[in-house]
C-alpha cells in the first residue's frame, strides 16, 4: 500500500468509557436503557428491602398490625402522608416488575446468544419497557384505588 493511501484511510473510531457527567448527554439506545434500568431496579429493590420486610411483617402479624399497615398507606406514618408511602410502594412495584421482565430477557439472550441481533435487542428492550410500564400503570391504579 502506498504512503498516500495509508494517510487517507479512514481513522478507526476510538471507544472509551464515559464518565458520570456524560451520562445525561449520552444517547441511550433502547437496549442499553433497558439494561441500565435493570441495574437501577436491582438497586431500588436492595435499598427498599427494609421497607419490604416491614410491610410483610406488619401485614401478617395481627389484625391490629394490619390496621396500622393500612393506616400508613391511607393516612400516613412518621409524619409522611399516605400518598407518598403509596408512591414508594409504586416505585417498588415498578422495580420488581422491571427487574423480573428484564432479567428474563437477559437470561433468554444468554442462553440463545447465537440468535441475538442488534434489531432483536432493540425489539425486546421495547417489549420489556412497554410491559413494565403498562403493568405498573395497572397495578398503580389499583394501589391508588382507581378500580
PEPE-V791119 format. One record per pair of residues at least 24 apart in sequence whose ideal C-beta (glycine too) atoms are under 6 Angstrom apart, sorted by the first residue. I is the first residue (numbers start at 1). J is the second residue. Records with the same first field share a line. If there is no record, write none. Layout:
I = J, J
//
This chain:
30 = 122, 125, 126
31 = 121, 122, 125
34 = 102, 125, 128
37 = 98
38 = 102
41 = 95, 98, 99
42 = 99
44 = 95
45 = 95
48 = 92
86 = 143
90 = 140, 143
93 = 139
94 = 136
97 = 132, 135, 136
98 = 132
101 = 128, 131, 132
102 = 128
//
